Amino acid sequence: MDVSRKLGILVFFGVPAIIGGGIVYALFHSYIPVFIYEVLLLFVAGAFVSK
């Protein structure tokens, strides 16, 4: 997988990180669930990039 494709995948996962983080904060009113959501999303993005 070339570098441009890896960067595209990371940008693709950046949008749910920003929007989803706001939604998770609105639901739970705490930053702990947001942190957990971001870490899980980071692991999934890392799995896609490492292929």
C-alpha distance matrix in Angstrom:
0.0 3.8 6.8 8.5 6.5 7.0 10.4 11.2 10.9 13.1 15.5 15.7 16.9 19.1 21.4 22.4 22.9 25.4 27.1 27.0 28.3 31.3 32.0 32.0 34.3 36.6 36.9 37.6 38.9 37.4 34.4 33.9 32.4 30.2 28.9 28.3 26.4 24.2 23.5 22.6 20.3 18.6 18.2 16.6 14.2 13.4 12.9 10.4 8.4 9.0 7.5
3.8 0.0 3.8 5.7 5.6 6.5 8.9 10.2 11.1 12.9 14.7 15.7 17.2 18.8 21.2 22.8 23.1 25.2 27.1 27.5 28.6 31.4 32.4 32.7 34.7 37.0 37.7 38.4 39.4 37.9 34.8 34.6 33.3 30.8 29.5 29.4 27.5 24.9 24.5 24.1 21.5 19.6 19.8 18.5 15.5 14.8 15.3 12.7 10.0 11.2 10.7
6.8 3.8 0.0 3.8 5.4 5.1 6.2 8.6 10.0 10.7 12.4 14.2 15.5 16.5 19.1 21.0 20.9 22.8 25.1 25.7 26.4 29.1 30.5 30.8 32.5 34.8 35.9 36.5 37.1 35.6 32.3 32.4 31.4 28.6 27.3 27.5 25.8 22.9 22.6 22.7 20.0 17.8 18.6 17.8 14.4 13.8 15.1 12.8 9.6 11.3 12.1
8.5 5.7 3.8 0.0 3.8 5.5 5.1 6.1 8.7 9.9 10.5 12.2 14.4 15.1 17.2 19.5 19.9 21.3 23.3 24.3 25.4 27.7 29.1 29.8 31.6 33.6 34.8 35.7 36.4 35.1 32.1 32.5 31.2 28.3 27.4 27.8 25.6 22.8 23.2 23.2 20.0 18.4 19.6 18.3 14.8 15.1 16.4 13.6 11.0 13.6 13.9
6.5 5.6 5.4 3.8 0.0 3.8 5.4 5.0 6.3 8.7 9.9 10.4 12.5 14.2 16.1 17.8 18.6 20.5 22.1 22.7 24.2 26.7 27.6 28.2 30.3 32.3 33.1 34.1 35.1 34.0 31.1 31.3 29.6 27.0 26.3 26.2 23.8 21.4 21.6 21.0 17.9 16.7 17.5 15.7 12.4 13.1 13.8 10.5 8.6 11.5 11.2
7.0 6.5 5.1 5.5 3.8 0.0 3.8 5.4 5.2 6.4 8.8 9.8 10.8 12.4 15.0 16.5 16.6 18.8 20.8 21.1 22.1 24.9 26.0 26.2 28.2 30.5 31.2 31.9 32.9 31.4 28.3 28.3 26.9 24.3 23.2 23.2 21.1 18.5 18.4 18.1 15.3 13.5 14.3 13.0 9.6 9.7 11.0 8.3 5.6 8.6 9.5
10.4 8.9 6.2 5.1 5.4 3.8 0.0 3.8 5.4 5.1 6.2 8.5 9.9 10.4 13.0 15.1 15.0 16.6 18.9 19.7 20.5 23.0 24.5 25.0 26.6 28.9 30.0 30.8 31.4 30.0 27.0 27.4 26.2 23.2 22.3 22.9 20.7 17.8 18.3 18.5 15.4 13.6 15.4 14.4 10.6 11.3 13.4 11.0 8.5 11.7 13.1
11.2 10.2 8.6 6.1 5.0 5.4 3.8 0.0 3.8 5.4 5.1 6.1 8.7 9.7 11.4 13.6 14.4 15.9 17.5 18.5 19.9 22.1 23.2 24.1 26.1 27.8 29.0 30.2 30.9 30.0 27.3 27.8 26.2 23.2 22.9 23.2 20.6 18.1 19.1 18.8 15.2 14.4 16.2 14.4 10.9 12.6 14.1 11.0 9.7 13.3 13.8
10.9 11.1 10.0 8.7 6.3 5.2 5.4 3.8 0.0 3.8 5.4 4.9 6.3 8.6 10.6 11.7 12.6 14.8 16.3 16.5 18.1 20.7 21.5 21.9 24.2 26.1 26.8 27.9 29.0 27.9 25.2 25.4 23.5 20.9 20.5 20.3 17.7 15.5 16.2 15.4 12.0 11.4 12.8 10.7 7.3 9.5 10.6 7.6 7.0 10.8 11.4
13.1 12.9 10.7 9.9 8.7 6.4 5.1 5.4 3.8 0.0 3.8 5.4 5.1 6.1 9.1 10.5 10.3 12.5 14.7 15.0 15.8 18.6 19.9 20.1 21.9 24.2 25.2 25.9 26.7 25.4 22.4 22.7 21.3 18.4 17.7 18.1 15.7 13.0 13.8 13.8 10.5 9.2 11.4 10.3 6.6 8.5 10.9 9.0 7.7 11.3 13.0
15.5 14.7 12.4 10.5 9.9 8.8 6.2 5.1 5.4 3.8 0.0 3.8 5.3 4.8 6.8 9.4 9.8 10.9 12.8 14.1 15.2 17.3 18.7 19.7 21.3 23.1 24.5 25.7 26.2 25.3 22.6 23.5 22.0 18.7 18.7 19.5 16.8 14.1 15.8 15.9 12.3 11.8 14.5 13.1 9.8 12.2 14.4 12.2 11.3 15.0 16.4
15.7 15.7 14.2 12.2 10.4 9.8 8.5 6.1 4.9 5.4 3.8 0.0 3.8 5.5 6.0 7.7 9.3 11.0 11.9 12.7 14.6 16.7 17.4 18.5 20.7 22.2 23.1 24.6 25.6 25.0 22.7 23.4 21.3 18.4 18.8 19.0 15.8 13.9 15.7 15.0 11.2 11.8 14.0 11.8 9.0 12.2 13.6 11.0 11.4 15.1 15.8
16.9 17.2 15.5 14.4 12.5 10.8 9.9 8.7 6.3 5.1 5.3 3.8 0.0 3.8 5.5 5.7 6.4 9.1 10.4 10.3 11.8 14.5 15.2 15.7 17.9 19.8 20.6 21.7 22.7 21.9 19.4 19.8 17.7 15.0 15.1 15.2 12.2 10.2 11.9 11.3 7.5 8.2 10.7 8.9 6.5 9.9 11.7 10.0 10.7 14.1 15.4
19.1 18.8 16.5 15.1 14.2 12.4 10.4 9.7 8.6 6.1 4.8 5.5 3.8 0.0 3.8 5.6 5.0 6.4 8.7 9.7 10.4 12.7 14.3 15.0 16.5 18.5 19.9 20.9 21.4 20.5 17.9 18.9 17.3 14.0 14.3 15.3 12.5 9.9 12.3 12.7 9.1 9.3 12.7 11.7 9.2 12.1 14.6 13.3 13.1 16.5 18.3
21.4 21.2 19.1 17.2 16.1 15.0 13.0 11.4 10.6 9.1 6.8 6.0 5.5 3.8 0.0 3.8 5.3 5.4 6.1 7.9 9.6 11.0 12.2 13.8 15.4 16.7 18.3 19.9 20.4 20.2 18.1 19.5 17.6 14.3 15.5 16.5 13.2 11.4 14.4 14.4 10.8 12.1 15.2 13.8 11.8 15.2 17.1 15.5 16.0 19.5 20.8
22.4 22.8 21.0 19.5 17.8 16.5 15.1 13.6 11.7 10.5 9.4 7.7 5.7 5.6 3.8 0.0 3.8 5.5 5.1 5.0 7.5 9.5 9.8 10.9 13.2 14.6 15.4 17.0 18.1 18.0 16.1 17.1 14.6 11.8 13.3 13.7 10.1 9.2 12.3 11.6 8.4 10.7 13.4 11.8 10.9 14.4 16.0 14.9 16.1 19.3 20.5
22.9 23.1 20.9 19.9 18.6 16.6 15.0 14.4 12.6 10.3 9.8 9.3 6.4 5.0 5.3 3.8 0.0 3.8 5.8 5.3 5.6 8.5 9.9 10.1 11.7 14.0 15.1 15.9 16.6 15.8 13.4 14.4 12.5 9.3 10.2 11.2 8.2 6.3 9.6 10.1 7.2 8.7 12.0 11.5 10.5 13.4 15.6 15.2 15.9 18.8 20.7
25.4 25.2 22.8 21.3 20.5 18.8 16.6 15.9 14.8 12.5 10.9 11.0 9.1 6.4 5.4 5.5 3.8 0.0 3.8 5.6 5.3 6.5 8.9 10.2 10.9 12.6 14.6 15.8 15.7 15.4 13.2 15.2 13.7 10.1 11.7 13.6 10.8 9.1 12.7 13.6 10.9 12.2 15.7 15.3 14.0 16.9 19.3 18.6 19.0 22.0 24.0
27.1 27.1 25.1 23.3 22.1 20.8 18.9 17.5 16.3 14.7 12.8 11.9 10.4 8.7 6.1 5.1 5.8 3.8 0.0 3.8 5.5 5.3 6.4 8.8 10.1 10.8 12.6 14.6 14.9 15.5 14.2 16.1 14.0 10.9 13.4 14.7 11.4 10.9 14.7 14.7 12.2 14.4 17.4 16.5 15.7 18.9 20.8 19.9 20.9 24.0 25.5
27.0 27.5 25.7 24.3 22.7 21.1 19.7 18.5 16.5 15.0 14.1 12.7 10.3 9.7 7.9 5.0 5.3 5.6 3.8 0.0 3.8 5.3 5.0 6.0 8.5 9.7 10.5 12.2 13.3 13.6 12.4 13.7 11.0 8.4 11.1 11.6 8.2 8.6 12.2 11.8 9.8 12.6 15.2 14.3 14.3 17.5 19.0 18.7 20.1 22.9 24.4
28.3 28.6 26.4 25.4 24.2 22.1 20.5 19.9 18.1 15.8 15.2 14.6 11.8 10.4 9.6 7.5 5.6 5.3 5.5 3.8 0.0 3.8 5.5 5.2 6.1 8.6 10.0 10.6 11.0 10.6 9.0 10.7 8.8 5.5 8.2 9.8 7.2 7.1 10.9 11.6 10.2 12.3 15.2 15.2 15.2 17.9 19.9 20.1 21.0 23.6 25.6
31.3 31.4 29.1 27.7 26.7 24.9 23.0 22.1 20.7 18.6 17.3 16.7 14.5 12.7 11.0 9.5 8.5 6.5 5.3 5.3 3.8 0.0 3.8 5.5 5.1 6.1 8.7 10.1 9.8 10.5 9.9 12.4 10.7 7.9 11.2 13.0 10.6 10.9 14.6 15.3 13.9 16.0 19.0 18.8 18.6 21.5 23.5 23.4 24.3 27.1 28.9
32.0 32.4 30.5 29.1 27.6 26.0 24.5 23.2 21.5 19.9 18.7 17.4 15.2 14.3 12.2 9.8 9.9 8.9 6.4 5.0 5.5 3.8 0.0 3.8 5.4 5.0 6.3 8.8 9.7 11.1 11.3 13.2 10.5 8.8 12.4 13.2 10.5 11.9 15.4 15.2 14.1 16.9 19.3 18.7 19.1 22.2 23.6 23.5 25.0 27.7 29.2
32.0 32.7 30.8 29.8 28.2 26.2 25.0 24.1 21.9 20.1 19.7 18.5 15.7 15.0 13.8 10.9 10.1 10.2 8.8 6.0 5.2 5.5 3.8 0.0 3.8 5.4 5.1 6.2 7.9 8.4 8.6 9.7 6.8 5.8 9.5 9.9 7.8 9.9 13.0 12.9 12.6 15.4 17.5 17.4 18.4 21.0 22.4 22.9 24.5 26.7 28.4
34.3 34.7 32.5 31.6 30.3 28.2 26.6 26.1 24.2 21.9 21.3 20.7 17.9 16.5 15.4 13.2 11.7 10.9 10.1 8.5 6.1 5.1 5.4 3.8 0.0 3.8 5.4 5.3 5.0 5.8 6.4 8.8 7.3 6.0 9.6 11.2 10.0 11.4 14.5 15.2 15.1 17.3 19.7 20.1 20.7 23.1 24.9 25.5 26.7 29.0 31.0
36.6 37.0 34.8 33.6 32.3 30.5 28.9 27.8 26.1 24.2 23.1 22.2 19.8 18.5 16.7 14.6 14.0 12.6 10.8 9.7 8.6 6.1 5.0 5.4 3.8 0.0 3.8 5.8 5.5 8.3 9.9 12.2 10.5 9.7 13.4 14.6 13.0 14.7 17.9 18.2 17.8 20.4 22.7 22.7 23.3 26.0 27.6 27.9 29.3 31.7 33.5
36.9 37.7 35.9 34.8 33.1 31.2 30.0 29.0 26.8 25.2 24.5 23.1 20.6 19.9 18.3 15.4 15.1 14.6 12.6 10.5 10.0 8.7 6.3 5.1 5.4 3.8 0.0 3.8 6.0 8.5 10.7 11.9 9.4 9.9 13.5 13.7 12.4 14.9 17.6 17.4 17.5 20.4 22.2 22.1 23.3 26.0 27.1 27.6 29.5 31.6 33.2
37.6 38.4 36.5 35.7 34.1 31.9 30.8 30.2 27.9 25.9 25.7 24.6 21.7 20.9 19.9 17.0 15.9 15.8 14.6 12.2 10.6 10.1 8.8 6.2 5.3 5.8 3.8 0.0 3.9 5.4 8.1 8.9 7.1 8.6 11.7 12.0 11.7 14.3 16.5 16.7 17.6 20.1 21.7 22.2 23.6 25.8 27.1 28.1 29.8 31.6 33.5
38.9 39.4 37.1 36.4 35.1 32.9 31.4 30.9 29.0 26.7 26.2 25.6 22.7 21.4 20.4 18.1 16.6 15.7 14.9 13.3 11.0 9.8 9.7 7.9 5.0 5.5 6.0 3.9 0.0 3.8 7.0 9.1 8.8 9.2 12.2 13.6 13.5 15.3 17.7 18.7 19.3 21.3 23.4 24.2 25.1 27.2 29.0 29.9 31.1 33.1 35.3
37.4 37.9 35.6 35.1 34.0 31.4 30.0 30.0 27.9 25.4 25.3 25.0 21.9 20.5 20.2 18.0 15.8 15.4 15.5 13.6 10.6 10.5 11.1 8.4 5.8 8.3 8.5 5.4 3.8 0.0 3.8 5.6 6.5 7.2 9.3 10.9 11.8 13.2 15.2 16.6 17.6 19.2 21.2 22.5 23.5 25.2 27.0 28.4 29.4 31.1 33.5
34.4 34.8 32.3 32.1 31.1 28.3 27.0 27.3 25.2 22.4 22.6 22.7 19.4 17.9 18.1 16.1 13.4 13.2 14.2 12.4 9.0 9.9 11.3 8.6 6.4 9.9 10.7 8.1 7.0 3.8 0.0 3.8 5.6 5.0 6.1 8.7 9.8 10.4 12.2 14.3 15.1 16.2 18.4 20.0 20.7 22.1 24.3 25.7 26.4 28.0 30.7
33.9 34.6 32.4 32.5 31.3 28.3 27.4 27.8 25.4 22.7 23.5 23.4 19.8 18.9 19.5 17.1 14.4 15.2 16.1 13.7 10.7 12.4 13.2 9.7 8.8 12.2 11.9 8.9 9.1 5.6 3.8 0.0 3.9 5.4 5.1 6.3 8.7 9.9 10.7 12.5 14.3 15.3 16.8 18.7 20.0 21.0 22.9 24.7 25.6 26.8 29.4
32.4 33.3 31.4 31.2 29.6 26.9 26.2 26.2 23.5 21.3 22.0 21.3 17.7 17.3 17.6 14.6 12.5 13.7 14.0 11.0 8.8 10.7 10.5 6.8 7.3 10.5 9.4 7.1 8.8 6.5 5.6 3.9 0.0 3.8 5.4 5.0 6.1 8.5 9.8 10.5 12.2 14.0 15.4 16.6 18.2 19.8 21.2 22.8 24.2 25.6 27.8
30.2 30.8 28.6 28.3 27.0 24.3 23.2 23.2 20.9 18.4 18.7 18.4 15.0 14.0 14.3 11.8 9.3 10.1 10.9 8.4 5.5 7.9 8.8 5.8 6.0 9.7 9.9 8.6 9.2 7.2 5.0 5.4 3.8 0.0 3.8 5.4 5.0 6.1 8.6 9.9 10.5 12.1 14.3 15.4 16.2 18.1 20.0 21.2 22.2 24.0 26.3
28.9 29.5 27.3 27.4 26.3 23.2 22.3 22.9 20.5 17.7 18.7 18.8 15.1 14.3 15.5 13.3 10.2 11.7 13.4 11.1 8.2 11.2 12.4 9.5 9.6 13.4 13.5 11.7 12.2 9.3 6.1 5.1 5.4 3.8 0.0 3.8 5.4 5.1 6.2 8.6 9.8 10.4 12.4 14.4 15.2 16.2 18.4 20.1 20.7 22.1 24.8
28.3 29.4 27.5 27.8 26.2 23.2 22.9 23.2 20.3 18.1 19.5 19.0 15.2 15.3 16.5 13.7 11.2 13.6 14.7 11.6 9.8 13.0 13.2 9.9 11.2 14.6 13.7 12.0 13.6 10.9 8.7 6.3 5.0 5.4 3.8 0.0 3.8 5.5 5.2 6.2 8.6 9.8 10.7 12.5 14.2 15.2 16.7 18.7 19.9 21.0 23.4
26.4 27.5 25.8 25.6 23.8 21.1 20.7 20.6 17.7 15.7 16.8 15.8 12.2 12.5 13.2 10.1 8.2 10.8 11.4 8.2 7.2 10.6 10.5 7.8 10.0 13.0 12.4 11.7 13.5 11.8 9.8 8.7 6.1 5.0 5.4 3.8 0.0 3.8 5.5 5.2 6.1 8.5 10.0 10.7 12.2 14.1 15.5 16.8 18.3 19.9 21.9
24.2 24.9 22.9 22.8 21.4 18.5 17.8 18.1 15.5 13.0 14.1 13.9 10.2 9.9 11.4 9.2 6.3 9.1 10.9 8.6 7.1 10.9 11.9 9.9 11.4 14.7 14.9 14.3 15.3 13.2 10.4 9.9 8.5 6.1 5.1 5.5 3.8 0.0 3.8 5.5 5.0 6.0 8.7 9.9 10.3 12.0 14.2 15.3 16.1 17.9 20.4
23.5 24.5 22.6 23.2 21.6 18.4 18.3 19.1 16.2 13.8 15.8 15.7 11.9 12.3 14.4 12.3 9.6 12.7 14.7 12.2 10.9 14.6 15.4 13.0 14.5 17.9 17.6 16.5 17.7 15.2 12.2 10.7 9.8 8.6 6.2 5.2 5.5 3.8 0.0 3.8 5.4 4.9 6.3 8.7 9.8 10.3 12.4 14.4 15.1 16.1 18.8
22.6 24.1 22.7 23.2 21.0 18.1 18.5 18.8 15.4 13.8 15.9 15.0 11.3 12.7 14.4 11.6 10.1 13.6 14.7 11.8 11.6 15.3 15.2 12.9 15.2 18.2 17.4 16.7 18.7 16.6 14.3 12.5 10.5 9.9 8.6 6.2 5.2 5.5 3.8 0.0 3.8 5.3 5.1 6.4 8.7 9.8 10.7 12.7 14.3 15.3 17.4
20.3 21.5 20.0 20.0 17.9 15.3 15.4 15.2 12.0 10.5 12.3 11.2 7.5 9.1 10.8 8.4 7.2 10.9 12.2 9.8 10.2 13.9 14.1 12.6 15.1 17.8 17.5 17.6 19.3 17.6 15.1 14.3 12.2 10.5 9.8 8.6 6.1 5.0 5.4 3.8 0.0 3.8 5.4 5.1 6.1 8.5 9.8 10.7 12.2 14.1 16.0
18.6 19.6 17.8 18.4 16.7 13.5 13.6 14.4 11.4 9.2 11.8 11.8 8.2 9.3 12.1 10.7 8.7 12.2 14.4 12.6 12.3 16.0 16.9 15.4 17.3 20.4 20.4 20.1 21.3 19.2 16.2 15.3 14.0 12.1 10.4 9.8 8.5 6.0 4.9 5.3 3.8 0.0 3.8 5.5 5.1 6.0 8.5 9.9 10.4 11.9 14.5
18.2 19.8 18.6 19.6 17.5 14.3 15.4 16.2 12.8 11.4 14.5 14.0 10.7 12.7 15.2 13.4 12.0 15.7 17.4 15.2 15.2 19.0 19.3 17.5 19.7 22.7 22.2 21.7 23.4 21.2 18.4 16.8 15.4 14.3 12.4 10.7 10.0 8.7 6.3 5.1 5.4 3.8 0.0 3.8 5.5 5.0 6.1 8.7 9.8 10.3 12.7
16.6 18.5 17.8 18.3 15.7 13.0 14.4 14.4 10.7 10.3 13.1 11.8 8.9 11.7 13.8 11.8 11.5 15.3 16.5 14.3 15.2 18.8 18.7 17.4 20.1 22.7 22.1 22.2 24.2 22.5 20.0 18.7 16.6 15.4 14.4 12.5 10.7 9.9 8.7 6.4 5.1 5.5 3.8 0.0 3.8 5.4 5.1 6.4 8.7 10.0 11.4
14.2 15.5 14.4 14.8 12.4 9.6 10.6 10.9 7.3 6.6 9.8 9.0 6.5 9.2 11.8 10.9 10.5 14.0 15.7 14.3 15.2 18.6 19.1 18.4 20.7 23.3 23.3 23.6 25.1 23.5 20.7 20.0 18.2 16.2 15.2 14.2 12.2 10.3 9.8 8.7 6.1 5.1 5.5 3.8 0.0 3.8 5.4 5.2 6.2 8.6 10.4
13.4 14.8 13.8 15.1 13.1 9.7 11.3 12.6 9.5 8.5 12.2 12.2 9.9 12.1 15.2 14.4 13.4 16.9 18.9 17.5 17.9 21.5 22.2 21.0 23.1 26.0 26.0 25.8 27.2 25.2 22.1 21.0 19.8 18.1 16.2 15.2 14.1 12.0 10.3 9.8 8.5 6.0 5.0 5.4 3.8 0.0 3.8 5.4 5.1 5.9 8.8
12.9 15.3 15.1 16.4 13.8 11.0 13.4 14.1 10.6 10.9 14.4 13.6 11.7 14.6 17.1 16.0 15.6 19.3 20.8 19.0 19.9 23.5 23.6 22.4 24.9 27.6 27.1 27.1 29.0 27.0 24.3 22.9 21.2 20.0 18.4 16.7 15.5 14.2 12.4 10.7 9.8 8.5 6.1 5.1 5.4 3.8 0.0 3.8 5.5 5.3 6.7
10.4 12.7 12.8 13.6 10.5 8.3 11.0 11.0 7.6 9.0 12.2 11.0 10.0 13.3 15.5 14.9 15.2 18.6 19.9 18.7 20.1 23.4 23.5 22.9 25.5 27.9 27.6 28.1 29.9 28.4 25.7 24.7 22.8 21.2 20.1 18.7 16.8 15.3 14.4 12.7 10.7 9.9 8.7 6.4 5.2 5.4 3.8 0.0 3.8 5.6 5.7
8.4 10.0 9.6 11.0 8.6 5.6 8.5 9.7 7.0 7.7 11.3 11.4 10.7 13.1 16.0 16.1 15.9 19.0 20.9 20.1 21.0 24.3 25.0 24.5 26.7 29.3 29.5 29.8 31.1 29.4 26.4 25.6 24.2 22.2 20.7 19.9 18.3 16.1 15.1 14.3 12.2 10.4 9.8 8.7 6.2 5.1 5.5 3.8 0.0 3.8 5.5
9.0 11.2 11.3 13.6 11.5 8.6 11.7 13.3 10.8 11.3 15.0 15.1 14.1 16.5 19.5 19.3 18.8 22.0 24.0 22.9 23.6 27.1 27.7 26.7 29.0 31.7 31.6 31.6 33.1 31.1 28.0 26.8 25.6 24.0 22.1 21.0 19.9 17.9 16.1 15.3 14.1 11.9 10.3 10.0 8.6 5.9 5.3 5.6 3.8 0.0 3.8
7.5 10.7 12.1 13.9 11.2 9.5 13.1 13.8 11.4 13.0 16.4 15.8 15.4 18.3 20.8 20.5 20.7 24.0 25.5 24.4 25.6 28.9 29.2 28.4 31.0 33.5 33.2 33.5 35.3 33.5 30.7 29.4 27.8 26.3 24.8 23.4 21.9 20.4 18.8 17.4 16.0 14.5 12.7 11.4 10.4 8.8 6.7 5.7 5.5 3.8 0.0
